[in-house]
Amino acid sequence: MSHRSSIRSGTPRAGHPRTGARMTDNLTVSVLGTGIMGAAMARNIARAGHSVRVWNRTRDKAQPLASEGAHVAADPAEAVHGADVVLTMLYDGDTVLEVMREAAPALRSGAVWLQSTTAGLDSVAELAGFARERGLVFYDAPVLGTRQPAESGQLTVLAAGPEEHRATVVPVFDAIGVRTVWTGEDGAEAGATRLKLVANSWVLAVTAAGGEVVALAQALGVDPQSFFDLIAEGPLDMGYLRAKAGMILDGQLTPPQFAVATAEKDARLIVRAGERGHVRLDVAAATAERFARAAAQGHGDEDMAAAYFASFDGTPGTSEQH
């Protein structure tokens, strides 16, 4: 099947005829990686009534989930023991493969693996190969959304995987998201990841451009709000742009919705995906460098709107910036 699969939106809800061996919504779900996104997803899965087992390399990030009824495991193997579904939400594809190898002795053949980390196309192929070797049912399942939609269970899930096992994955997707967009039946083709990279290319470009708009306005002695008044309710207006600019102007960059360092990683994945398709992505490449400069200035753990600081050599508003 080509990666140009038709996109079908919507997730089966209660009462929808189901296929597959498992016919109960009560699942044991292992979540590997409980950072900004993973912790919120694990919490919503637990609140939906599923048994949740969690693990994170830094245990302190997983421990608060114990109050939600989750079992906090000491290592990946303990976390996946007896799991119906394993969900990975880690930094990148290499980290996912490393952690899954640690979990390998306890992985149950036939378990479903929802790979939700934003990874490169080569990584997805490698991870799908690992799944085949271990007898896992592999779903390429990245998500769209940041901290707030993750915490409220309002993510959009992009998914590719076999239809015959969707009775198992639908309850998990329903717990973490408001919508599921199916991109194909073979996760190894990375149809969901391809769509995620396209979407992220837009999100990161708008974020970087928003920071530049604010920086330029300030440099020219223009009140940034006058720009937003100018475009209000017109075709150039955008709620996301206003939200990111507002975070900059209000100095509310922590806790991050999506961190600068992670945004840089995603931008570089997008550039590499373009190269693989023989497409030069100048904006994505420049955006990656802006995120890198902001991280070097000490903003790596702040919201990606902090790419704004990459416009300045020193502190904004000081003579150093000139």
Buried (B, 14 or more C-beta within 10 A) or exposed (E): EEBEBEEEEEBBEEEEEBEBEBEEBEBBBBBBBBBBBBBBBBBBBBEBEBBBBBBBBEEEBBBBBEEBEBBBBEEBBBBBBEBBBBBBBBBBBEBBBEBBEBBBEBBBEEBBBBBBBBBBBBBBBBBBEBBEEBEBBBBBBBBBBBBEBBBEBBBBBBBBBBEEBBBBBBBBBBBBBBBBBBBBBBBBBBBBBBBBBEBBBEBBBBBBBBBBBBBEBBBEEEEBEEBBEEEEEEEEEBEEBBBBBBBBBEEEBEEBBBBBBBBBBBBBBBBBBBEEEEEEBEBBBBBBBBBBBBBEBEBBBBBBBBBBBBBBEEEBEEEEBE
